[in-house]
Amino acid sequence: MTQGDTPDWRPLEQTVGMELTGDFMWMFEVTLADGRRLQAYKHICTRRYVHLDADGAAFVYESRERYRSRPAADVLAGVFATLPGLYGVTDEQVARSWAAVDRLEETADPSRP
């Protein structure tokens, strides 16, 4: 973890849109060995993380100091997987979340992991 004081919401806003950004908490920033900085966001209901770089590339935490690049749609599908049925989660919230995943799948760059 590099810092935990100054949130950077831009990668999340660009990836899921403003309508879903409020469903997340910014947690911290991580700097990878190659110098790339990741913003860590935790979903307020599912408590699952998405890590995004400045370009919106998604990563998953694998083990101590190890992150793996994954398609953003796949990472967010994992974050949203347990939304249906959670206390207080509305059908509208579920629909908005999965619509974001659908948009990411439609616009995904096939050369990007």
C-alpha positions as semicolon CSV with decimal commas, in nm:
position;residue;x (nm);y (nm);z (nm)
1;M;0,000;0,000;0,000
2;T;0,141;0,335;-0,103
3;Q;-0,112;0,571;0,051
4;G;-0,455;0,572;0,207
5;D;-0,533;0,941;0,246
6;T;-0,617;1,088;-0,095
7;P;-0,884;0,902;-0,294
8;D;-0,871;0,890;-0,672
9;W;-1,221;0,816;-0,804
10;R;-1,144;0,873;-1,174
11;P;-1,059;0,511;-1,266
12;L;-1,380;0,383;-1,107
13;E;-1,595;0,660;-1,256
14;Q;-1,454;0,586;-1,603
15;T;-1,506;0,213;-1,562
16;V;-1,852;0,180;-1,402
17;G;-1,996;0,529;-1,444
18;M;-2,107;0,787;-1,195
19;E;-2,430;0,602;-1,113
20;L;-2,237;0,313;-0,954
21;T;-1,941;0,496;-0,801
22;G;-2,146;0,566;-0,488
23;D;-2,178;0,191;-0,429
24;F;-1,804;0,171;-0,355
25;M;-1,561;0,293;-0,091
26;W;-1,211;0,400;-0,189
27;M;-0,972;0,209;0,035
28;F;-0,610;0,274;-0,066
29;E;-0,356;0,304;-0,345
30;V;-0,098;0,040;-0,433
31;T;0,215;0,089;-0,642
32;L;0,320;-0,214;-0,846
33;A;0,682;-0,309;-0,913
34;D;0,653;-0,154;-1,263
35;G;0,549;0,180;-1,108
36;R;0,183;0,153;-1,207
37;R;-0,055;0,274;-0,936
38;L;-0,374;0,087;-0,858
39;Q;-0,673;0,231;-0,676
40;A;-0,848;-0,018;-0,447
41;Y;-1,226;0,013;-0,416
42;K;-1,452;-0,203;-0,199
43;H;-1,820;-0,253;-0,278
44;I;-2,033;-0,139;0,017
45;C;-2,270;-0,437;0,001
46;T;-2,065;-0,733;-0,121
47;R;-1,740;-0,618;0,049
48;R;-1,548;-0,736;-0,259
49;Y;-1,264;-0,539;-0,414
50;V;-1,182;-0,408;-0,757
51;H;-0,835;-0,267;-0,824
52;L;-0,802;-0,031;-1,122
53;D;-0,512;0,154;-1,278
54;A;-0,541;0,504;-1,425
55;D;-0,650;0,359;-1,762
56;G;-0,923;0,143;-1,609
57;A;-0,732;-0,185;-1,640
58;A;-0,854;-0,419;-1,365
59;F;-0,648;-0,636;-1,136
60;V;-0,718;-0,898;-0,872
61;Y;-0,515;-0,947;-0,558
62;E;-0,369;-1,297;-0,555
63;S;-0,127;-1,312;-0,267
64;R;0,112;-1,095;-0,073
65;E;0,216;-0,816;-0,310
66;R;0,090;-1,005;-0,619
67;Y;-0,175;-0,870;-0,853
68;R;-0,296;-1,024;-1,178
69;S;-0,449;-0,833;-1,467
70;R;-0,802;-0,950;-1,553
71;P;-1,079;-0,814;-1,776
72;A;-1,270;-0,544;-1,591
73;A;-1,603;-0,710;-1,676
74;D;-1,486;-1,034;-1,513
75;V;-1,360;-0,860;-1,199
76;L;-1,682;-0,663;-1,160
77;A;-1,893;-0,972;-1,224
78;G;-1,716;-1,124;-0,925
79;V;-1,777;-0,813;-0,717
80;F;-2,149;-0,810;-0,804
81;A;-2,207;-1,188;-0,794
82;T;-2,355;-1,195;-0,445
83;L;-2,565;-0,877;-0,476
84;P;-2,898;-1,053;-0,544
85;G;-3,048;-1,156;-0,213
86;L;-2,834;-0,936;0,011
87;Y;-3,033;-0,745;0,268
88;G;-3,125;-0,396;0,152
89;V;-3,011;-0,443;-0,208
90;T;-3,279;-0,342;-0,455
91;D;-3,359;-0,499;-0,791
92;E;-3,269;-0,162;-0,946
93;Q;-2,924;-0,170;-0,787
94;V;-2,865;-0,523;-0,917
95;A;-2,981;-0,424;-1,266
96;R;-2,756;-0,112;-1,273
97;S;-2,458;-0,316;-1,161
98;W;-2,501;-0,588;-1,424
99;A;-2,568;-0,325;-1,692
100;A;-2,220;-0,187;-1,621
101;V;-2,071;-0,536;-1,667
102;D;-2,261;-0,573;-1,996
103;R;-2,126;-0,236;-2,119
104;L;-1,772;-0,339;-2,033
105;E;-1,809;-0,670;-2,216
106;E;-1,942;-0,493;-2,526
107;T;-1,654;-0,245;-2,536
108;A;-1,375;-0,479;-2,422
109;D;-1,049;-0,471;-2,612
110;P;-0,983;-0,835;-2,710
111;S;-0,607;-0,782;-2,681
112;R;-0,635;-0,669;-2,319
113;P;-0,642;-0,932;-2,044
